[in-house]
Amino acid sequence: MRAFLSAAVCACGLLTASLVASAAAQTLDANRISGPLVHENLAVYFIHGSSAPGKVPLTLEEAMANGAVKVRETSNVNQLEIENLGDHEVFVQSGDIVKGGKQDRTLMVSLLLPPHSGSIPIASFCVEEGRWTARGREDARNFSAASASVPSRELKLAMKAPAPAAPTPEALSADPPRRPASGSSNPVAETGARQMRVWQSVRATQNNLSDNLGAQVRSMQSASSLQLALESEKLLDAQKGYMNALLPAGERDDDIVGFVFAVNGEINSADVYPSNGLFRKMWPKLLKASAIEAIGHRTAPAVAPPSAEAAGTFLRAAEAGNSSEQTLPAGVRLETREGEKAYLFETARLGSPSAPGAWVHRNYLAK
């Protein structure tokens, strides 16, 4: 995984200081968690805290819609090229789905693209198995939109969770055997195995949604496409209740910097940002993905949602987990913390004489 990530994120160190200058000061202990707010089987909790100063960047969805960012096909399933042609920073979040190319992809890493960034390689996974040509009138060389995010914790874990290494000779001969250190000695094989798990998770998501909606969400245009499944009219109708009930709450307070959500009484995941401005931009997309995950599990027995205190415990347990770091080229750090029941994935820029180090996105995933 180290070699794969290093190759795919080699220019992410172009992160700039306007958004993250003071984000390092934001800690969970200084934050407040409110909620839950509940609609059917989905419960959301808001994380309140101070915001980093500076101009809020565009999101990838905004930037692709106005032509400021180009995401290009490389004919490598697990790597694309991204370029910011505009005058404003652009935030890219792990799990963003880009539509088009030779296959729809989901992006693996979070980063800030500086203005006029030049072409940057970025890690990706295919979320449309089989297609390798233009779809309809789409341009096979470029991706057209980034309106959706991966709606599956299992799929995110398939992309991001540390993979155990093959046992060392010493571990194999030990009595009892010692657990090998995390990390793969064969990045290509690991990436291939992860891709297979991603496809399995896409199929499971489509099956769950079809079963719970009582209608097929797979598109006749491309049955394996997760993106096209998420555009199903039946699914869009089912999302409306969740969006109407919960979207306004995330736009009410100017100190919300993140959220936690639970499905069927089990905490699922969380996303936290350095500022309320960026959270507000991401909130509709995040809620849509959370609602889709809830819809896919809607026939499970009703369970009371966890308390706000339980949501805080989930975050703290992940933050207290064993830490491993990867220093990627051009001044980017990816830290993974593994607790007993959850992971924390934090993307940050390294400190320099001109700017302090600070994180740009935190994603928490229950195991």
ABEGO torsion letter per residue (X at the ends): XAAAAAAAAAAAAABBAAAAAAAAABBAAABBBBOBBBBEABBBBBBBBBBBBEBBBBBAAAAAAAGABBBBBAGBAABBBBBBABABBBBBBBGBBBBEEABBBBBABBBBBBBGAEBBBBBBBBABBGBABBBEABBAABBABBABBBABAAAAAAAABBBBBBBBAAAAABOBBBBBBBEBABAAAAAAAAAAAAAAAAAAAAAAAAAAAGBBABBAABAABAAAAAABAAAAAAAAAAAAAAAAAAAABAABABBBBBBGGBBABBBBBABAAAAAAAAAAAAAAAAAAAAAAAABBBBBBBBAAAAAAAAAAAAABBBBBBBBBGGBBBBBBBBAABBBBBBBBBBBAABBBBBABBBBBBX
